[in-house]
């Protein structure tokens, strides 16, 4: 059993009615909470790189990373509220984020700009794959509301991946 699959009892004061079986609520909530932790981790990493990017493409990268961080942060409330709509319990602290996140932090003193973009590209690819896995879980439990939300987020994540890929290409090369 992974750390994300530990069912947390919902306080009666926070109990939300749903037609989904409790086992489905627990599994989907756990999956969404990992996505939520990863969204916060990716948001922070993207802002870190936004604040610390340097070099001749500074302005373009700085603005792109700020835009991407804002989009990532925009998913957090929707993910958390989806967990609550299902009757689950969502994240309550930075400590929980640290325990659940699968996106690795980057605390290096300096990261070259191209490496920043490539690392974020890989992290976004990881997020898209995790969202697809969560989508399958939702399909298996007939949770169309969460599945639809994830479809939108996969598309947005793939767009970020594409932009990071294109921005990180070597000069005069058609390869990454």
Residue frames as a rotation matrix with the C-alpha (Angstrom) as fourth column:
UNK 1
0.581 0.814 0.000 0.00
0.814 -0.581 0.000 0.00
0.000 0.000 -1.000 0.00
UNK 2
-0.304 -0.701 0.645 1.44
0.655 -0.645 -0.393 3.34
0.692 0.303 0.655 -1.03
UNK 3
-0.815 -0.092 -0.572 1.50
0.526 -0.533 -0.663 6.33
-0.244 -0.841 0.483 1.26
UNK 4
-0.856 0.505 -0.109 -1.25
-0.506 -0.776 0.377 7.89
0.106 0.378 0.920 -0.84
UNK 5
-0.357 0.750 -0.557 -3.70
-0.101 0.562 0.821 5.03
0.929 0.349 -0.125 -0.34
UNK 6
-0.844 0.067 -0.531 -4.12
0.531 0.239 -0.813 5.42
0.072 -0.969 -0.238 3.40
UNK 7
-0.029 0.928 0.372 -7.79
0.531 -0.300 0.792 6.23
0.847 0.221 -0.484 3.89
UNK 8
-0.977 -0.212 0.011 -8.43
0.116 -0.577 -0.808 9.12
0.178 -0.789 0.588 6.23
UNK 9
-0.283 0.920 -0.273 -11.73
0.957 0.254 -0.138 9.18
-0.058 -0.300 -0.952 8.10
UNK 10
-0.532 0.226 0.816 -13.86
0.210 -0.898 0.386 12.19
0.820 0.377 0.431 7.23
UNK 11
-0.962 0.234 -0.141 -15.19
0.063 -0.313 -0.948 14.13
-0.266 -0.921 0.286 10.20
UNK 12
-0.267 0.942 0.205 -18.99
0.925 0.310 -0.220 13.95
-0.271 0.131 -0.954 10.33
UNK 13
0.265 0.336 -0.904 -19.04
0.219 -0.934 -0.283 17.75
-0.939 -0.122 -0.321 10.10
UNK 14
-0.327 -0.479 -0.815 -17.30
-0.692 -0.466 0.552 17.51
-0.644 0.744 -0.179 6.71
UNK 15
-0.513 0.176 0.840 -19.13
0.380 0.924 0.039 14.48
-0.769 0.339 -0.541 5.35
UNK 16
-0.452 0.323 -0.831 -20.24
-0.781 -0.594 0.194 15.07
-0.431 0.737 0.521 1.77
UNK 17
0.323 0.645 0.693 -22.90
-0.180 0.761 -0.624 12.88
-0.929 0.076 0.362 0.14
UNK 18
-0.409 -0.413 -0.814 -21.93
-0.894 0.005 0.447 10.92
-0.180 0.911 -0.372 -2.97
UNK 19
0.741 0.671 -0.006 -23.27
-0.649 0.713 -0.265 7.96
-0.174 0.201 0.964 -4.87
UNK 20
0.153 -0.771 -0.618 -19.76
-0.551 0.453 -0.701 6.54
0.820 0.448 -0.355 -5.26
UNK 21
0.781 0.047 -0.622 -18.79
0.391 0.741 0.546 3.63
0.487 -0.670 0.561 -3.01
UNK 22
0.902 -0.431 0.023 -16.45
-0.273 -0.529 0.804 4.57
-0.334 -0.731 -0.595 -0.14
UNK 23
0.280 -0.834 0.475 -13.66
0.547 0.545 0.635 2.45
-0.789 0.082 0.609 -1.63
UNK 24
0.265 -0.129 0.956 -13.86
0.919 -0.268 -0.291 4.48
0.293 0.955 0.048 -4.85
UNK 25
0.928 0.097 0.360 -13.87
-0.005 -0.963 0.270 7.76
0.373 -0.252 -0.893 -2.93
UNK 26
0.719 -0.692 0.065 -10.80
-0.045 0.046 0.998 6.65
-0.694 -0.720 0.002 -0.98
UNK 27
0.105 -0.709 0.697 -8.86
0.823 0.455 0.340 5.56
-0.558 0.538 0.632 -4.08
UNK 28
0.365 0.085 0.927 -9.75
0.771 -0.586 -0.249 8.57
0.522 0.806 -0.279 -6.19
UNK 29
0.987 0.009 0.162 -9.11
-0.083 -0.829 0.553 11.00
0.139 -0.559 -0.817 -3.31
UNK 30
0.504 -0.859 0.095 -5.72
0.244 0.247 0.938 9.44
-0.829 -0.449 0.334 -2.65
UNK 31
0.017 -0.472 0.882 -4.81
0.986 0.152 0.063 9.72
-0.164 0.869 0.468 -6.33
UNK 32
0.584 0.284 0.761 -5.97
0.491 -0.870 -0.052 13.34
0.647 0.404 -0.647 -6.53
UNK 33
0.963 -0.253 -0.094 -4.08
-0.049 -0.506 0.861 14.23
-0.266 -0.825 -0.500 -3.36
UNK 34
0.106 -0.949 0.297 -0.83
0.661 0.290 0.692 12.99
-0.743 0.123 0.658 -4.93
UNK 35
0.033 -0.025 0.999 -1.62
0.925 -0.379 -0.040 15.07
0.379 0.925 0.010 -8.03
UNK 36
0.893 0.346 0.288 -2.32
0.205 -0.883 0.423 18.03
0.401 -0.319 -0.859 -5.75
UNK 37
0.661 -0.729 -0.180 0.97
0.184 -0.075 0.980 17.58
-0.728 -0.681 0.085 -3.88
UNK 38
-0.153 -0.726 0.670 2.78
0.891 0.191 0.411 17.34
-0.426 0.660 0.618 -7.21
UNK 39
0.430 0.366 0.825 1.01
0.714 -0.697 -0.063 20.46
0.553 0.616 -0.561 -8.48
UNK 40
0.993 -0.110 -0.048 2.25
-0.048 -0.736 0.675 22.41
-0.110 -0.668 -0.736 -5.45
UNK 41
0.293 -0.944 0.150 5.77
0.376 0.258 0.890 20.97
-0.879 -0.204 0.431 -5.88
UNK 42
-0.118 -0.304 0.945 5.81
0.992 0.003 0.124 21.79
-0.040 0.953 0.301 -9.60
UNK 43
0.803 0.424 0.419 4.42
0.422 -0.901 0.102 25.26
0.420 0.095 -0.902 -8.94
UNK 44
0.840 -0.505 -0.196 7.21
-0.065 -0.453 0.889 25.95
-0.538 -0.734 -0.414 -6.44
UNK 45
-0.023 -0.887 0.461 9.91
0.637 0.343 0.690 24.56
-0.771 0.310 0.557 -8.73
UNK 46
0.166 0.150 0.975 8.60
0.942 -0.318 -0.111 26.60
0.293 0.936 -0.194 -11.66
UNK 47
0.966 0.172 0.192 8.59
0.104 -0.942 0.318 29.76
0.236 -0.288 -0.928 -9.53
UNK 48
0.524 -0.849 -0.068 12.08
0.198 0.044 0.979 28.93
-0.828 -0.527 0.191 -8.27
UNK 49
-0.227 -0.619 0.752 13.34
0.891 0.179 0.417 28.73
-0.393 0.764 0.511 -11.85
UNK 50
0.546 0.500 0.672 11.33
0.701 -0.712 -0.041 31.85
0.458 0.494 -0.739 -12.77
UNK 51
0.983 -0.140 -0.116 13.11
-0.028 -0.747 0.665 33.77
-0.180 -0.650 -0.738 -9.99
UNK 52
0.341 -0.933 0.117 16.57
-0.145 0.070 0.987 32.38
-0.929 -0.353 -0.112 -10.74
UNK 53
0.586 -0.147 0.797 16.73
0.777 0.382 -0.501 32.16
-0.231 0.912 0.338 -14.54
UNK 54
0.273 -0.556 -0.785 19.49
-0.182 -0.831 0.525 34.16
-0.945 0.000 -0.328 -16.19
UNK 55
-0.475 -0.592 0.651 21.10
0.536 0.392 0.748 34.61
-0.698 0.704 0.131 -19.57
UNK 56
-0.975 -0.083 -0.207 20.31
-0.099 -0.673 0.733 36.01
-0.200 0.735 0.647 -22.96
UNK 57
-0.517 0.851 -0.091 16.77
0.180 0.212 0.961 34.58
0.837 0.481 -0.262 -23.05
UNK 58
-0.956 0.039 -0.289 16.01
0.287 -0.064 -0.956 35.85
-0.056 -0.997 0.050 -19.56
UNK 59
-0.666 0.733 -0.140 12.91
-0.679 -0.673 -0.294 37.88
-0.309 -0.101 0.946 -20.42
UNK 60
-0.154 0.619 -0.770 11.26
-0.742 0.443 0.504 35.17
0.653 0.649 0.391 -22.51
UNK 61
-0.452 -0.078 -0.888 11.97
0.294 0.927 -0.231 32.40
0.842 -0.366 -0.397 -20.00
UNK 62
-0.992 0.053 -0.113 11.10
0.087 -0.358 -0.930 34.55
-0.090 -0.932 0.351 -17.01
UNK 63
-0.473 0.866 -0.164 7.69
-0.869 -0.489 -0.078 35.44
-0.148 0.105 0.983 -18.48
UNK 64
-0.098 0.417 -0.904 6.95
-0.526 0.750 0.402 31.92
0.845 0.514 0.146 -19.73
UNK 65
-0.668 -0.214 -0.713 7.78
0.389 0.716 -0.580 30.33
0.634 -0.665 -0.394 -16.37
UNK 66
-0.918 0.395 0.022 5.63
-0.256 -0.551 -0.794 32.87
-0.302 -0.735 0.607 -14.54
UNK 67
-0.198 0.869 -0.453 2.71
-0.958 -0.074 0.278 32.11
0.209 0.489 0.847 -16.86
UNK 68
-0.173 0.087 -0.981 3.20
-0.160 0.980 0.115 28.38
0.972 0.177 -0.156 -16.40
UNK 69
-0.934 -0.185 -0.306 3.44
0.265 0.220 -0.939 28.66
0.241 -0.958 -0.157 -12.61
UNK 70
-0.668 0.743 0.041 0.19
-0.687 -0.595 -0.418 30.60
-0.286 -0.307 0.908 -12.55
UNK 71
0.015 0.675 -0.738 -1.54
-0.804 0.447 0.392 27.90
0.595 0.587 0.549 -14.64
UNK 72
-0.466 -0.254 -0.848 -0.22
0.194 0.906 -0.377 25.13
0.863 -0.340 -0.372 -12.39
UNK 73
-0.995 0.099 -0.033 -1.32
0.005 -0.269 -0.963 26.96
-0.104 -0.958 0.267 -9.26
UNK 74
-0.448 0.875 -0.185 -4.73
-0.892 -0.425 0.153 27.39
0.055 0.234 0.971 -10.87
UNK 75
-0.130 0.385 -0.914 -5.24
-0.298 0.864 0.406 23.63
0.946 0.325 0.003 -10.82
UNK 76
-0.896 -0.388 -0.218 -4.70
0.045 0.408 -0.912 23.26
0.443 -0.827 -0.348 -7.07
UNK 77
-0.668 0.697 0.263 -8.03
-0.628 -0.338 -0.701 24.58
-0.400 -0.633 0.663 -5.87
UNK 78
0.150 0.754 -0.639 -9.95
-0.954 0.280 0.106 22.58
0.258 0.594 0.762 -8.45
UNK 79
-0.311 -0.336 -0.889 -8.16
-0.152 0.941 -0.303 19.35
0.938 0.040 -0.344 -7.49
UNK 80
-0.995 -0.100 -0.018 -8.71
0.007 0.111 -0.994 19.90
0.102 -0.989 -0.110 -3.78
UNK 81
-0.430 0.902 0.044 -12.34
-0.818 -0.368 -0.442 20.86
-0.382 -0.226 0.896 -4.23
UNK 82
0.030 0.412 -0.911 -12.92
-0.728 0.633 0.262 17.78
0.684 0.656 0.319 -6.36
UNK 83
-0.746 -0.341 -0.572 -11.67
0.134 0.764 -0.631 15.61
0.652 -0.547 -0.525 -3.50
UNK 84
-0.905 0.421 0.060 -14.12
-0.201 -0.299 -0.933 17.36
-0.375 -0.856 0.355 -1.16
UNK 85
-0.201 0.868 -0.453 -17.01
-0.979 -0.160 0.128 17.04
0.039 0.469 0.882 -3.65
UNK 86
-0.139 0.069 -0.988 -16.43
-0.329 0.938 0.111 13.30
0.934 0.341 -0.108 -3.62
UNK 87
0.868 0.469 0.162 -16.51
-0.279 0.190 0.941 13.24
0.410 -0.863 0.296 0.17
UNK 88
0.400 -0.815 -0.420 -12.78
0.743 0.557 -0.372 12.77
0.537 -0.163 0.828 0.63
UNK 89
0.802 -0.306 -0.514 -10.21
0.244 -0.617 0.748 14.59
-0.546 -0.725 -0.420 2.72
UNK 90
0.748 -0.540 0.385 -7.57
0.333 -0.197 -0.922 16.69
0.574 0.818 0.033 1.03
UNK 91
-0.180 -0.969 -0.167 -4.18
0.736 -0.019 -0.677 18.13
0.653 -0.245 0.717 1.96
UNK 92
0.847 0.485 -0.216 -3.82
0.486 -0.545 0.683 20.24
0.213 -0.684 -0.698 5.06
UNK 93
0.733 -0.628 -0.263 -0.14
-0.138 -0.516 0.846 21.15
-0.666 -0.583 -0.465 5.24
UNK 94
0.403 -0.742 -0.536 3.23
-0.896 -0.202 -0.394 21.59
0.184 0.639 -0.746 3.60
UNK 95
-0.437 -0.562 0.702 4.27
-0.732 0.676 0.085 18.44
-0.522 -0.477 -0.707 5.49
UNK 96
0.295 0.619 0.728 1.60
0.043 0.753 -0.657 16.41
-0.955 0.225 0.196 3.71
UNK 97
0.882 -0.050 -0.469 2.72
-0.464 -0.270 -0.844 17.82
-0.085 0.962 -0.261 0.38
UNK 98
-0.042 -0.998 -0.041 6.31
-0.999 0.043 -0.025 16.76
0.027 0.040 -0.999 1.13
UNK 99
-0.369 -0.049 0.928 5.16
-0.406 0.907 -0.113 13.24
-0.836 -0.418 -0.355 2.04
UNK 100
0.411 0.718 0.562 3.01
0.209 0.526 -0.825 12.75
-0.887 0.456 0.066 -1.06
UNK 101
0.605 -0.122 -0.787 4.88
-0.682 -0.590 -0.432 14.60
-0.412 0.798 -0.440 -3.82
UNK 102
0.588 -0.444 0.676 6.58
0.551 0.832 0.067 12.58
-0.592 0.333 0.734 -6.53
UNK 103
0.753 -0.382 0.536 8.02
0.235 -0.605 -0.761 15.65
0.614 0.699 -0.366 -8.30
UNK 104
0.199 -0.781 -0.592 11.55
0.980 0.176 0.096 16.12
0.029 -0.599 0.800 -7.02
UNK 105
0.890 0.016 -0.457 12.63
0.139 -0.961 0.238 19.49
-0.435 -0.275 -0.857 -5.64
UNK 106
0.307 -0.856 0.417 15.62
0.775 -0.030 -0.631 21.32
0.553 0.517 0.654 -7.09
UNK 107
0.927 0.008 -0.375 17.57
0.293 -0.640 0.710 23.27
-0.235 -0.768 -0.595 -4.48
UNK 108
0.115 -0.942 0.316 20.73
0.993 0.103 -0.056 23.84
0.020 0.321 0.947 -6.49
UNK 109
-0.075 -0.258 -0.963 22.44
0.423 -0.883 0.204 27.22
-0.903 -0.392 0.175 -6.19
UNK 110
-0.222 0.008 -0.975 22.53
-0.766 -0.620 0.170 27.60
-0.603 0.785 0.143 -9.97
UNK 111
0.014 0.270 0.963 20.86
0.491 0.837 -0.242 25.70
-0.871 0.476 -0.121 -12.78
UNK 112
-0.923 -0.348 -0.164 21.65
0.023 -0.476 0.879 26.62
-0.384 0.808 0.448 -16.40
UNK 113
-0.350 0.865 -0.361 18.52
-0.778 -0.483 -0.402 27.90
-0.521 0.140 0.842 -18.20
UNK 114
-0.195 0.283 -0.939 18.28
-0.789 0.524 0.322 25.04
0.583 0.804 0.121 -20.70
UNK 115
-0.837 -0.141 -0.528 18.56
0.151 0.869 -0.471 22.50
0.525 -0.474 -0.707 -17.88
UNK 116
-0.780 0.625 0.002 15.76
-0.276 -0.341 -0.899 24.32
-0.561 -0.702 0.439 -16.03
UNK 117
-0.115 0.778 -0.618 13.49
-0.982 -0.182 -0.046 24.05
-0.148 0.601 0.785 -19.05
UNK 118
-0.346 -0.070 -0.936 14.35
-0.469 0.877 0.107 20.39
0.813 0.476 -0.336 -19.67
UNK 119
-0.981 -0.017 -0.193 13.77
0.157 0.513 -0.844 19.48
0.113 -0.858 -0.500 -16.03
UNK 120
-0.521 0.846 -0.115 10.40
-0.494 -0.409 -0.767 21.23
-0.696 -0.343 0.631 -16.00
UNK 121
-0.154 0.426 -0.892 9.52
-0.939 0.217 0.266 19.54
0.307 0.878 0.367 -19.30
UNK 122
-0.659 -0.165 -0.734 10.19
-0.055 0.984 -0.172 16.12
0.750 -0.073 -0.657 -17.75
UNK 123
-0.938 0.341 -0.065 8.23
0.074 0.014 -0.997 17.05
-0.339 -0.940 -0.038 -14.63
UNK 124
-0.273 0.873 -0.404 5.25
-0.844 -0.419 -0.334 18.11
-0.461 0.250 0.852 -16.74
UNK 125
-0.264 0.125 -0.956 5.46
-0.655 0.705 0.273 14.85
0.708 0.698 -0.104 -18.71
UNK 126
-0.923 -0.113 -0.369 5.43
0.189 0.702 -0.687 13.02
0.336 -0.703 -0.626 -15.38
UNK 127
-0.705 0.705 -0.075 2.35
-0.325 -0.415 -0.850 14.98
-0.631 -0.575 0.521 -14.31
UNK 128
-0.145 0.666 -0.731 0.52
-0.986 -0.036 0.163 14.18
0.082 0.745 0.662 -17.54
UNK 129
-0.507 -0.103 -0.856 1.24
-0.225 0.974 0.016 10.46
0.832 0.201 -0.517 -17.10
UNK 130
-0.969 0.150 -0.198 0.03
0.233 0.270 -0.934 10.59
-0.086 -0.951 -0.297 -13.49
UNK 131
-0.483 0.834 -0.267 -3.13
-0.688 -0.550 -0.473 12.40
-0.541 -0.045 0.840 -14.57
UNK 132
-0.194 0.378 -0.905 -3.81
-0.805 0.466 0.367 9.72
0.560 0.800 0.214 -17.19
UNK 133
-0.780 -0.136 -0.611 -3.40
0.178 0.888 -0.425 7.04
0.600 -0.440 -0.668 -14.55
UNK 134
-0.848 0.511 -0.136 -5.82
-0.012 -0.277 -0.961 8.89
-0.529 -0.814 0.241 -12.26
UNK 135
-0.337 0.728 -0.598 -8.21
-0.935 -0.333 0.122 9.28
-0.110 0.600 0.792 -15.20
UNK 136
-0.463 0.123 -0.878 -8.22
-0.311 0.905 0.290 5.50
0.830 0.407 -0.381 -15.70
UNK 137
-0.926 0.115 -0.360 -9.02
0.375 0.392 -0.840 5.06
0.045 -0.913 -0.405 -12.01
UNK 138
-0.616 0.731 -0.295 -11.91
-0.481 -0.645 -0.594 7.50
-0.624 -0.224 0.749 -12.40
UNK 139
-0.297 0.478 -0.827 -13.15
-0.867 0.227 0.443 5.63
0.399 0.848 0.347 -15.47
UNK 140
-0.731 -0.064 -0.679 -12.99
0.081 0.980 -0.180 2.35
0.677 -0.186 -0.712 -13.57
UNK 141
-0.744 0.437 -0.506 -15.25
0.594 0.086 -0.800 3.87
-0.306 -0.895 -0.323 -10.87
UNK 142
-0.070 0.752 0.655 -17.50
0.917 -0.210 0.340 5.84
0.394 0.624 -0.675 -13.26
UNK 143
0.187 0.018 -0.982 -16.40
0.614 -0.782 0.103 9.19
-0.767 -0.623 -0.158 -11.85
UNK 144
0.264 -0.013 0.964 -17.01
0.942 -0.209 -0.261 11.29
0.205 0.978 -0.043 -14.96
UNK 145
0.987 0.144 0.067 -16.69
0.125 -0.965 0.232 14.64
0.098 -0.221 -0.970 -13.16
UNK 146
0.473 -0.881 -0.031 -13.11
-0.190 -0.136 0.972 14.02
-0.861 -0.454 -0.231 -12.08
UNK 147
0.011 -0.452 0.892 -12.27
0.786 0.555 0.271 12.40
-0.618 0.699 0.361 -15.43
UNK 148
0.649 0.301 0.699 -13.42
0.704 -0.586 -0.400 15.51
0.289 0.752 -0.592 -17.31
UNK 149
0.935 -0.345 -0.078 -11.39
-0.257 -0.813 0.523 17.78
-0.244 -0.469 -0.849 -15.06
UNK 150
0.197 -0.910 0.364 -8.31
0.077 0.385 0.920 15.63
-0.977 -0.153 0.146 -15.60
UNK 151
0.298 -0.045 0.954 -8.79
0.930 0.240 -0.279 15.70
-0.217 0.970 0.113 -19.38
UNK 152
0.934 0.068 0.352 -8.59
0.155 -0.961 -0.227 19.48
0.323 0.267 -0.908 -19.31
UNK 153
0.713 -0.690 0.123 -5.53
-0.467 -0.337 0.817 19.40
-0.522 -0.640 -0.563 -17.05
UNK 154
0.219 -0.629 0.746 -3.76
0.577 0.700 0.421 16.82
-0.787 0.338 0.516 -19.26
UNK 155
0.569 0.052 0.821 -4.21
0.786 -0.327 -0.524 19.13
0.241 0.944 -0.227 -22.25
UNK 156
0.940 -0.216 0.262 -2.85
-0.268 -0.946 0.181 22.12
0.209 -0.240 -0.948 -20.31
UNK 157
0.522 -0.774 0.358 0.09
-0.211 0.290 0.934 20.05
-0.827 -0.563 -0.012 -19.05
UNK 158
0.263 -0.395 0.880 0.91
0.844 0.537 -0.011 18.85
-0.468 0.746 0.474 -22.55
UNK 159
0.825 0.039 0.564 0.88
0.362 -0.804 -0.473 22.47
0.435 0.594 -0.677 -23.74
UNK 160
0.791 -0.585 0.180 3.41
-0.540 -0.530 0.654 23.39
-0.287 -0.614 -0.735 -21.05
UNK 161
0.327 -0.671 0.666 5.53
0.272 0.741 0.613 20.39
-0.905 -0.019 0.425 -22.01
UNK 162
0.515 -0.049 0.856 5.46
0.857 0.032 -0.514 21.46
-0.002 0.998 0.058 -25.66
UNK 163
0.916 -0.152 0.370 6.45
-0.096 -0.982 -0.165 25.05
0.388 0.116 -0.914 -24.88
UNK 164
0.613 -0.725 0.315 9.29
-0.483 -0.028 0.875 23.90
-0.625 -0.689 -0.367 -22.62
UNK 165
0.333 -0.456 0.825 10.49
0.625 0.762 0.169 21.47
-0.706 0.460 0.539 -25.28
UNK 166
0.649 -0.032 0.760 10.49
0.691 -0.393 -0.607 24.11
0.318 0.919 -0.234 -28.01
UNK 167
0.901 -0.293 0.319 12.16
-0.366 -0.908 0.202 26.72
0.231 -0.299 -0.926 -25.79
UNK 168
0.515 -0.726 0.456 14.91
-0.425 0.246 0.871 24.28
-0.745 -0.642 -0.182 -24.79
UNK 169
0.878 -0.208 0.430 15.93
0.464 0.588 -0.663 23.14
-0.115 0.782 0.613 -28.27
UNK 170
-0.089 -0.972 -0.216 19.54
0.581 -0.227 0.782 23.70
-0.809 -0.056 0.585 -29.22
UNK 171
0.196 0.077 -0.978 20.19
-0.532 -0.829 -0.172 26.51
-0.824 0.554 -0.121 -31.70
UNK 172
-0.131 -0.209 -0.969 19.97
-0.991 0.029 0.128 25.38
0.001 0.978 -0.211 -35.35
UNK 173
-0.983 -0.177 -0.051 18.85
-0.176 0.984 -0.019 21.90
0.053 -0.009 -0.999 -34.37
UNK 174
-0.144 0.975 -0.170 15.54
-0.723 0.013 0.691 20.18
0.676 0.222 0.703 -34.85
UNK 175
0.091 0.113 -0.990 16.14
0.441 0.887 0.141 17.89
0.893 -0.449 0.031 -31.90
UNK 176
0.943 0.311 0.121 15.93
0.009 -0.387 0.922 18.37
0.334 -0.868 -0.367 -28.20
